[in-house]
Amino acid sequence: QVQLVESGGGSVQAGGSLRLSCAASRYTYIGYCMGWFRQAPGKEREGVATLYTYDGRTSYADSVKGRFTISQDKAENTLYLQMNSLKPEDTAIYYCAADPWVRCGTAVAGRGADFGYWGAGTQVTVSS
């Protein structure tokens, strides 16, 4: 079992930055796909970014490329999402997810249905 706890959400004006954190309850560095997904009101959940903890390879949704950066701190067993140049359309609940079997390279294009572990989510609100 892996428990995930997100933090760092909040309200910010367009153009601002936030950093989300996801603390995992057990070591995931031996080869998990970890990712950030988001769900806006009235919309389906979508992938934002994924990271394969073994080698650090990352993938991003086109909508956030160049603005968001996913990273990990293996010593702290924590996943991060640095979000810069935020836009109102980034407003959503952001969820952290993890799974040892998901194909990380393609997972960001989906809705995360194959991920077995999820956090409770953290709200990000971007005002114009």
Disulfide bonds with the S-S distance in Angstrom:
Cys22-Cys96 2.03
Cys33-Cys104 2.12
